[in-house]
Amino acid sequence: MYFLLDFCLDLVSLILAGKLCRLRFRKRRIVLGSLSGAAFSLAVVLISPGKRLKFFLTVVNSFLMVLISFGKGKPIRIVRRAAVLWAAGGLIGGVFSALMTLGALHRDKKTFILVLSVSVCAVVLMARIILRRPTAAVSFVKVRFSGRIAAFSGLVDSGNLLRDPISGTPVMIVSPDVAKKLLNADELSYLAGEDPTDVPRTLADRVRMIPSRSVGSSGLLRAFRPDFVTVDGAGRDVLLAVTPPACDLGQYDGIIPSSVAVPN
């Protein structure tokens, strides 16, 4: 009974955390994360550790659930997801405790399940209200080129209309940090426009010149075709260009054309 109850609460908390963090996730991974969380919690109850050790194990459990459910990412984002997960579970527990103190409730199993269900519904309703606010859509991208792999989160931007004028292939903009994981120094220097003449041999058949226009200026952007690109797990035909050093992408590592984003 304890395991099943904890599994259900973990499942709800993980779904809420994923929604609140605007993550795309797979149901199978969420279920596995919930199972691991429930098993971990049951083990903690059985060994009955001290308060400090119990707190430490709870924190470890939160990070483990997040990694299983949502995959790897930058440390700061993993910490943020774990914090949101903890907040979602704590909010459910807080609402439950508050409801249990109201009136003369019988402390039987039916009342416990009823109040817990109401608590979950209340928190889900609050989350739905929060999620109605318009926010940026984010997708997870994985790129492979010459045996090197880079994975990052990018902003889906309907304003990114860059395309190869010949093939019509859309162009994804990536930050220099992402580009460094895929390209060597010569390749990166050429694509960034620092070397205007010699095309590296590894990019000879892959480079495309993309007309780019911004406010008050226009020019050509150098893009290349990687070996393989997935957006939220779906393979996509897309070119990659490196953002100029002066251009700041903010908290994102790339700008993804809406034409290659995976529909909800």
Secondary structure, 3 states (H helix, E strand, C coil): CHHHHHHHHHHHHHHHHHHHCCCCCCHHHHHHHHHHHHHHHHHHHHHCCCHHHHHHHHHHHHHHHHHHHHCCCCHHHHHHHHHHHHHHHHHHHHHHHHHHCCCCCCCCHHHHHHHHHHHHHHHHHHHHHHHCCCCCCEEEEEEEECCEEEEEEEEEECCCCCECCCCCCEEEEECHHHHHHHCCHHHHHHHCCCCCCCCCHHHCCCEEEEEEEECCEEEEEEEECCCEEEECCEECCCEEEECCCCCCCCCCCEEEEHHHCCCC
